[in-house]
Amino acid sequence: MSYSVGQVAGFAGVTVRTLHHYDDIGLLTPSERSRAGHRRYSDADLDRLQRVLFYRELGFPLDEVAALLDDPDADPRARLRRQHELLTARIEKLRKMAAAVEQAMEARRMGIDLTPEERFEVFGDNDPEQYAEETEARWGGTEAYAESQRRAARRTKEDWQRLQAETADWSERYAALMAAGEPPAGEAAMAMAEEHRRHISAWFYDCPHAMHRCLGEMYVADERFKAFYDAIRPGLAEHLKDAITANADRRAG
């Protein structure tokens, strides 16, 4: 059984002009011709076309595709294994590209105007907007949320890097404070709780002590926040919550 050039173009999703070109350069010459001289493609031709299109999708130039397909020493099974390796690598690359684009789309929606490369440089594997939809659902109508969005929209890559650096520095010092056995209601812990509150006020939204107290409660009640802080040092979420409470009580008094 054989197929016309129009039928093959429809099967493969390519143009008739492309098939003519492949024939002209000897990459895919149809096995048969009709009485009128029209191209007719066999099942073997379709198999070769499938392999041509596979390598083209992976970015191989046509001359390299021809060399790959016409190598007399090529083992068909080895070729299939190679195709599988290339396809797997392509899928992984596309997955990463898709993730980068998704992050860029979400970043722009949330006001983080960084390129995908800058986001990876600043945040690494930690997506700053992984709870963006939930955050908007819970606090989207508040002035604090609106202010946080306005500030995020104005930040440059350098601003984000400085924010990340301050957060990492505070985390290291708080973990060291706990390792030294400082109690949550001690002066050192309360001072770091106050620094934590001021960090929020400086970078995100005005955070008075009453609001900070509520945040401290959430750091323990919400398992995701608890996991975030406890990943810095086990027990840090509870310790910080108590330090925030003690600091708020002291300030209120």
C-alpha positions, -999 to +999 in steps of 0.1 A: +000+000+000+013+035-008+002+070-001+001+103-020+022+133-010-010+150+002-020+121+023+014+119+039+015+156+046-019+152+064-006+122+084+026+139+095+014+175+100+039+189+075+034+207+042+036+192+008+064+217+001+084+202+030+080+167+015+091+179-019+122+196-003+131+164+016+129+145-017+150+171-036+178+168-010+177+131-008+165+130+028+132+112+021+128+099-015+095+082-020+098+045-030+073+047-058+059+069-085+024+068-100+019+063-138+016+100-140+049+105-121+035+116-088+052+106-056+039+076-037+051+068-001+053+033+014+051+023+050+089+022+052+089+058+039+065+069+066+088+052+092+118+072+079+097+104+079+088+098+115+124+095+124+133+126+103+107+147+121+118+133+155+154+145+150+141+178+135+120+184+166+152+179+187+169+206+167+192+185+144+200+202+111+189+182+080+224+171+070+230+156+104+196+139+103+206+123+070+239+111+084+221+096+114+196+077+093+220+065+066+248+052+088+252+016+076+267+006+110+238+019+130+220-007+151+182-001+150+179-010+187+208+013+196+191+041+175+159+036+195+178+038+228+195+070+216+162+084+205+148+076+239+177+093+257+174+124+235+136+126+240+139+122+278+165+150+279+142+171+258+112+165+281+132+175+311+145+206+294+109+216+284+097+208+319+122+233+333+113+259+307+076+255+314+083+259+352+103+290+345+076+305+323+049+297+349+070+314+376+075+344+354+037+346+347+029+343+383+056+368+393+042+394+370+007+388+382+019+392+418+042+422+409+076+405+410+090+419+378+120+396+374+131+375+345+130+337+350+168+337+352+168+365+378+142+346+398+163+315+399+193+335+408+175+352+437+152+325+450+168+292+438+143+264+443+122+284+468+092+298+450+083+330+468+047+328+454+039+292+461+010+303+483+001+333+463-035+323+455-042+313+491-026+345+504-048+366+480-079+346+490-073+352+528-060+387+528-066+401+493-090+428+506-067+442+533-046+473+531-016+452+543-019+429+512-023+459+488+007+476+503+028+444+501+019+441+464+028+477+457+062+473+473+069+440+455+061+457+422+088+483+428+116+459+438+146+453+416+166+421+415+191+438+439+163+446+463+152+409+463+187+397+468+191+421+498+158+409+513+169+373+509+203+381+525+187+398+555+163+369+559+191+343+558+212+363+582+184+367+607+176+329+604+212+320+612+214+343+642+181+331+656+192+294+652+224+303+670+204+320+698+184+289+703+215+267+703+229+289+730+199+281+752+184+316+752+147+316+764+119+331+743+112+357+769+148+367+773+162+400+761+181+385+732+151+366+718+128+395+722+153+417+704+153+394+675+115+391+675+114+429+673+139+428+644+117+403+627+087+427+631+107+456+617+119+435+588+082+429+578+074+465+582+104+476+561+099+451+533+062+442+531+036+462+551+033+481+584+033+455+611+023+468+646+029+445+676-008+433+677-005+421+641+029+406+648+014+386+677-012+372+652+015+362+628+034+344+656+003+324+663-001+315+626+036+304+624+026+276+648-010+269+638-003+267+600+017+235+593+034+251+563+047+281+582+057+258+611+076+236+587+094+266+571+107+279+605+114+245+619+135+237+589+159+264+601+161+247+635+136+223+651+113+241+675+121+275+660+084+283+651+072+278+687+102+296+701+097+326+678+060+327+685+067+329+723+094+355+717+070+376+696+043+373+723+068+383+750+080+413+730+044+424+722+035+421+759+065+442+768+058+469+743+021+470+753+031+475+789 
